[in-house]
Amino acid sequence: MKRLLSSIAEKILHKYGDKGLLFFTSLIIGVLCAMLAVILKQSVHHAYHYLSEYISLPMGFLIPGVGAAISVFFLRKIVKDNMGHGIPDVLLSIVKKGGVLRGWDTFSRMISSFFTVSAGGSAGLEGPIVFTGSAAGSNLATFFNLTDKHRIILIGAGTAAGISAIFNAPLTGMVFALEVMLSEWTSITIIPTAIASITATEISRIMMGNSIAFTTNFTTMGTIDLFPVAILGVFTGFLSVLFIRGLEFGEHKFEKYFKNPILRSFIGGSFVGLLFLIVPKSLGEGHDVVSSLISGFEEKGIFVVFLLLLFKYLTSISTLSSGGSGGIFAPGLFIGAASGLLFGRIISRFSEYLHFSQPESYALVGMAGLIAGILQAPLTGMFLVLEITDGYSIVLPLILVSIISMITSSIFEQGSIYTRNLISKGDLERTGSDGRILSEIEITEMLELDCPVVKENTLLREFIDVVKTSKRNQFIVVDRKNNKYVGIILIHEVRSIIFETELYDFLTVTELIKTDIEPVKLGDSLKSIVQDFDSSSSFTLPVVDENGGYIGLISKATLFTKYRQELLVQSIRE
């Protein structure tokens, strides 16, 4: 098989060039991801229906805990990987490693999510299949000796194929890949993702049939509904923030009280099993419950809908923050539908006066709002609900709720559920961006070590002797005892003083130093150093070690020279 693919690739490369090979690889990715998505989806659903019958039995609540523990054992002990759905790892690979992922990654999250979700863990399959598609794209790019740029594009193609196949939603797959994973909308990124999406969707339809994920019975929403939809956008935006922060809080508490990751996931999964005994519908992916929420089959009152919302929130947080492997799309759709239905039933009390649409319509709109807020990706939220519910008659409310929810979420969170930790660590810099280019440059590459150093309290007469033998216009003053940086002397600012010969034996360099130029530390990022240059309006900055000891100078001119050199290197690499 390898020889056949290599032979075909060589012919395509010879006849159509790099782009032809890129498009051919996207086609392969679409076929592969569709097959993997179907295998994962069908196997999980069969296993879940079998195991769910035993969870209500005595001690059956431990089943989700056992599944999560097996999942973590597999990831940590067998494939030596991190826990979770893995999408932040893919984003980190894109910005730091040129998109390189291991061969094992193509299957690791599939297997781990099978154990978590089939045992009743409250998570989805979308995150793991995105990781699987990304790894497939990365490894195929490596197999065909493609560039880093093309490898990253194929990661996007794998992402698009996975989402398209799992949801039967090709537009959503494309939009998610371009909006969330690649953050680039150009022909060279759009065409491969389109090829992979179309291929994966058609293959999955052949294998599982062409059906919409959720059937609905809602009526269209009118102009009068736009105002409550806007309020719902704010509401789902706040819920998105609560979901993101709930995960962070849960991770912190689980790690604090349960140091062993396998025990941690067992406790989290078992807690999900206990919650199932109170509200059974909070278990698993919950797609059947979502269908009932948006179709009008959930006839219970406001309090019951609120309980569904609350318990799904708790089971999802417990599953994911304790280390269970799964995605956030399924919990997001569930919580969004429940919150929308809750909101719709509350405002329906005023329907005899204002004639709002039925509550189920708000349930559907709430799904888009929550996904858009959690991912901070309004197009993904909107297109996902359009395709999985055939909700094209309510496009305007979907656009409005997605935009407002995203804005609300972004006010309180600096990044999405995938990117917030990467941003806080300074790791999320895209290829070609200033931050990425600067991150490739080491500060030690730009140190200027020829700047004269004088001790504090040195007489002006002695300093003049140093000036005479130096070609520099900057002079560093350091402490006499431990060589710590004290300040800098700029010749152009003290020129008039150093020619006053009567001051030679009375004035010291300490009285000439400029103290408002703060030094930078050797471990500082160049991005922060650029900001220091801007705030100080200085052309040079002293560099010190962790103890304040002087090391050397860094200048704007050297920084810009290195920047141009690195930009050239990255352009050649791509």
N, C-alpha and C positions, 0 to 999 in steps of 0.2 A: 504493500500500500504506500509506504514511504517513497519507494522508487517511482511509482506511478505519479504520485503528487509532485515529486521533484521534477520529473520529466515534463509534466504538463506546465508546471510553473516556469521552467526554463524557456519553453516555447512561447508562453504568454509574455514573459519578460522580454524576450528577443523581438517579438512582433509588436507588442503594445506598450512596452516600457513599464516603469514603476507603478503608474496608475492602473494599468491593466491588471497587474498582479495584485494590487490592493483590492480592486473590485472582485477579482476571482476569489481571493481569500475571504472577503466578506460573504460571498455566496456559500462557501464551505462552513463558515461560522454559523450562518443562518440555519443550515441543515443540522449541524451538530447540536446547536443550542436547543432547537425545537425538539429533537429526540430526547435530550437530557431533561428538558422541562416536562415533557409528557411522562417520562419514566418517574421523575420525582413526584409530580402531582398525583399520578394514579397510585403509586406505591404508598404515599402518605395517606391518601383518602381511604384506601382499603385497610391499611393497618389501624387508622384512627377509628373507623367504624367497628373494627373487631375489638380493640382495647377499650373503647368507651363503654362497652357493656359491663366491664369489670370494675370501673372506677367507683361506682356507687356501692360496691360490696364492702364488707368490713376490711379495713386497711387498704382498700382500693385507691384511696386518695394519694397513696404513695407512688402510684404509677407515673404521674407526670414528673415526680422527683427522680425516679429511677431513670426515666428517659433522658432528662436533662443531665443527670450525672454521667450516663453513658456517652452522651454527646460531648461533654467537656473532657472526659477521659480520652476519647478518641482524638480530639483536637490537641490537647496538651501533651499526652503521653505517646501517641502513635505518630501523628504528623507534625508534632512540635510547633503548633501554631497558636495564635491568639484566639480568645473566645469571641462570640458574637457573630453578627451577620457578615462582617468583613468589608463593607463598602468604604469606611474610612481608610482601611488598609489599601484599597485600590486607589483611592484619591491620593494617598501619601506616595504610593508607587509612581503614580503619574507625575507628580511634581518633584520627586526626589530621585527616582531610579529609572526614569525614561520608560515607565510602564512595565518593567520586568516583574513577572510573577512566576512562581514555581510551577512545575508540571503537576504536582500533587494538588495545587489549588483548584484545578479544574473539577475535582471530585470531593475535596475535603468538606466544603460547606453543604454540599448535597447530602452527604452521609450524615453529618452532624445534625442538620436540620430535620432529617428523617426521624431520628431518635427523639428530638425535642417535640416536634409538632404532632407526630403520630401518637405520642404518649399523652397528648392533651395540652401541651404547652401553648400558651396564648400568644402566638406569633404567626407570621405568614411565611410563604415560600419565596416571595419576590426578592428579598435581600440575598438569600443564598443563591438563587438562580442568576442574579445579576453578578455576583462574585464568580460563579461558575463560567458565565459567558465572558466576563472580563479576562479570566485566566485562560480560557480557550483562545481568545483573540491575541493575548500577549504571547502565548506559546507558539501559535501558528506564525506570528510575525517573526519570532526567533527562528523557527524552523526554516522559513523562507529567506532569512537574512535581510529582513527589512529594517529601515532606519527607526530611531526612537520615535520620530514624529509619526510614522506610519503605524508603529506598534500602539501608540496611544490612540490613534484613530480606530484601530481594530478593537481595542478595549471598548471604545464607544459602540462599535458595531456589535460586539458580544453582549453588551448591556442592552442595547435596543432589541436584539434577537430574544434575549431571555424574557424581558418584560412583554414583548409582543406575543410570544408563545404561551406564557403562563396566563395572560389575561385575554388572549385573542383580540389584542388591541395594538395594531401596528403604528398608528399615529402616536399613541402614548409612549411606545417603546422608543421611537425616534426622538420625541420631545424630551423625554427623561434623559436620554443619552447626551443630547446637545445642551440641555439646560442645566443639568445637575453634574454630569460626569465630565464633559469636555469643556463646557462654557465657551463654545466657539461655534458660530453659525456661518460656515463658508462651504463652498461647493465641495471641497476636498473632504470635509467631515460629513456633510449631508448625504452625499451619494452613497458611500459605504454603509452608513446606518440605514438608509432606505433599502438598499439591497438586502441587508441582513434581516431587517424587519419584515419585508415582504416575504422573503424565503421562509423564515421561521413561522410566520403566521399561516402560510399555506400548508406547510408540513404539519403543523399542529392541528389544523382544520381537517386534513386528510386522516390523521390518526384519532382525533377525538370528536370530530364534527364541528360544524360552524354554528355555534350558538352563543347568544349573549349571556354574560355571566349572571346578570340580575334582571329579572323581568319586573316591570312596574305597571301600576294602574293609575298614575297621577294625571291630573289635568294640567294644562299649560298655565303658566304664571303670567299675570298681567302687569301693567304699569304700577298699579297700586301695591304690588308685592315687592317692588324694588327697594322701598324704604325699609321694611322689616328684613329683607335680605341683607341690606347694608349692616343692620344691627347684628344679624346672624354672623356676618363676616368678622365683626369685632369679637363676638362671643367665641367663635371657633378659633380666632387668633389667640385669645387668652387661653383657651383649652390646649392649643398647640404648645404654648409656653409652659403650661402646667405639665404636659406630657414630657417635654424635653427635660425640664428641671426635676420631674419625678424620677426619670431614668437616672439622672446624675445623682440625686439624693439616694436612690436605691443602691446604686453601685457603691457609693461611699459607705453606706451602712453595712451592706453585705460584706464588703472587704474589711471593714473594721472589726466585725464580730465573728466572721468565719474566714480564717486565713487560708484554709485549704480550698482551692477552687472547686474540687469535685464535691466536697461536703456542702459548699456554698450553693452550688446549683441544685443539689438534692433538696436542701431546705427550701429554696425558692420554689422549686417545682412542686414540692409537697404542700406548700402553702396554697398554690394554685388549686391543688386537689381538694383542700379544705374549703376553699371559696366555692368550688363547684358544688359541694354538698348543700350550700345555701342558695346559690343561683346557678343551676346547671347550664344555662345558656351562655355563661361566660367562658366556657372551655373551648379550646382549639381555635381554628381560624375564625369560625363564626359566620361563614358566608350564608348559611341557611337562615340565621337570625337577621342578617342584613337584608336578605330578600323579603322577609316578613315585615321588617320595619319600613321599607320603602314601597311596599305593595299594599299596605293597609290590612295585612293579616294579623298584625300585633294589636289586638283590640284592648289590651290592658290600659289602665289609667296612667296619669302623669307620674305617680309615685313609682310604679313598676318600671316605667321607662327610665326614670332616674336611677333606680337600682341597677338596671342593665348597664347604664353608662358608668356608674361608679365601680361596679364589680369588674367590668371589662378593663377599665383603667387599672385597677389593682392587680388583676391577673397578668396583664401585659407588662406592667412595671416589674412585677415579681419574676416573671419568666425571663425577660431580657436583661434586667439589671443584675440578676444572680448568675448570668453566664450562659443561659439557654441560647441555642442557635436558631435564629429566625429573623424575619423581616418585620418592618413596621407598617407596611401597606395594609395588611389585613386588620390589625388593631385600629389603624387610623380610619379605615372605612367603617368599621363597626362603631367606634366612638363618635365619628362624624355623623353617621346616620341616626344614632340614638340622640345626640345633642340637637340635631336638626328637627327630629320628630318631637322632642321635648319642647323645643322653642315653638314649633308649629302648633302644638296642642295648646300651649299657653295663649298664643295670639288668636287662636280659633275662637276663644271666648268672646272676641270682639267681631267675629265674622258677620253677625247679623247686621252690624252697622257699616263695616268697611268691605266686606265680601273678599277677604283674602283667599288665596288658593288653599287646597286641602293640606293638612299637616304632612302627609307623605311626600309632597313636593319639597317641603323644607328639609325633610330627612335626606332626600337625594342631594339637595344643594349643600347641606351640611357636610356630606362626604367630601365634596370638592374643597370646601373651606378648610377642613382639618388637614387634609393631605397637603394643600398649598401652604398652610402655616407651618407644619412640621418640617417640610422639605424646603420652605421658603422658595417654592417653585410654582408660581401660579398657573403656568401653562400645563405643567404636568397634572396638577389637580383638576383643571378644567377638562383636558382631553381624556383623562382616565375615566371620569364619570360619564362623559359624552359617549365613550365607546362601550363601556361595560354595562350601561343601562339603556342605550339608544335614546339618550335624553336630549336630542338635538332641538327639541321644541322649547327648551329653556336655556338657550345659549347665553342670553344676556344676564340672567341671574347667576349663572355659573361663573361668568367672567367677573361680575361684580364681587361675589363672595370670595373668589380666589384672590383677587387683587387686595381687597381690604384685609383679609385674613393674613396674607403675606406681609403687608405693611405693619399690621398690629404686632405680629410675631417679631419682625425685624427691629421694632422699637425696643423690645425687651431682650432680644437675643442677637448677638453679633454674628451668628451663623446658624445654619440648619442643624438638624439632629446628626447629620453626617459630618459637618465641617466645624462645629463650634470648638471642639477640643483641638483640632488641627490649627485653627486660627489663633487660639489662645497661646499655643506653643510656637507660633510663627512658622508653621510648616506648610501652610497652604499658599504656595506661590506657583502660579501657572507658568508653563514653558513659554519663554519669550518675554515674560513680564520683567519689570525692573527689579522687583524683589527676588525673582528666581535667578536673574543674572548676578545680582549682588551676592546671593547666597553661595554662588560657586567660587567667589573670590575670598581668599584668606587674608586677614589683616596683616599677617606676617609678610605677605608678598609685596606690601606697599610701604613697609617701614623705612624711613630715612634715618640712617644712623650717623650721619656726618655733621649733625648740628652740634656746635660747641656747647659744653656744659661748664658752668661756673658755680662755685659754692656761694651760698648766701653770706652776706656781710663782707664780700670781697670788695676792696677799695676800687674806686673808679679808675685809678692809675693802672692797677693790675688788669682790670677789665679792658682798658684801651689796648693793652698789649695783645690780648686775645682777639680783639676786633681787627687789629692790623694784619693778623695772619689768617683770617678767615674770609671766605667768600660768601658766607651766609648772612642773611639779614635778621635771622632769629637766633636768640641765645637763651638757653634753658638755665634756670636757676634752681638748684637743688639744696636740700638740707645737708649740713656738714656731717651729721652723724650717720644717717642711714640712706642717703641718696634719694630721699623722697622728693617728689616734684613740689616746688614752691610757687613758681610762676615763670613767665616768659618775658624777655625783653625784645621789643621790636625797634630796630635801629631808626626807622623813619619817624618814630614817635619821640625819640630822645636825642635826635641828632643835634639839636641846639644846645643841649646840656653837656654832651660829651666833649664839646670844644671849649668849655669853660675850664681852663687849666687851673685856676685858683681853687676849683672844687675837687681836684684829683685826690687829695689826701684827706678829704673830709666826707665826701659822699660815697655811699656803698651801693652795690647793685640792687640790694633789697629795696632801696627807695626808688628804683627805676622800673621794677617789674610790673607787668600787667597781670592782675589777678582775676580778671573776669572771664578769662578763657578757661573753661573747665576741661580737664583732661578726659580722654576716653580710655576705657579699660581694654586690655588685650582680648578679653572674651566677648566684647560687645559685637553685635551684628553690624554689618556695613550699612544695613537699612537705617538703624538707629544713628549711626555715625553721620550719614547724609543729613538726617534731621538735625543733628548737632551743628553741622556746618551751616545749615540754613538759619538756625536760631542765633548762632554766635556771629555771623557775618565775617568769620575769619577764614583765611585761605590755608591755614595750617592748624593742626590740633596735636597737642602732646599725647602720647600713649604711655600708660602706666600699667603696672601689674596689679594683682589683687591687694597688695600691701601699700600701693601708692608709689612704689619705686619707679623712677623714670626709665623708659625703654628706648623710645625714639619718637619721631614725628611722622605724621601722615598729612599729605597735602591734597588739595582738591585736584591739582593737575595730575598727580600720580593716580588718584582714584578714577578720574575720567579716562585716563589712558588704559588702565586695567579693565574698565568697563567696556571700552570699545574693543579691546582684544577678546574678552570673553563673549561679547555679542557676536563677533566674527566666528569664534569657535562653535558657538551654539547653532549659528545659521548653517555652518558646514555640516554639523552633526545631523541636522534635520534634513 
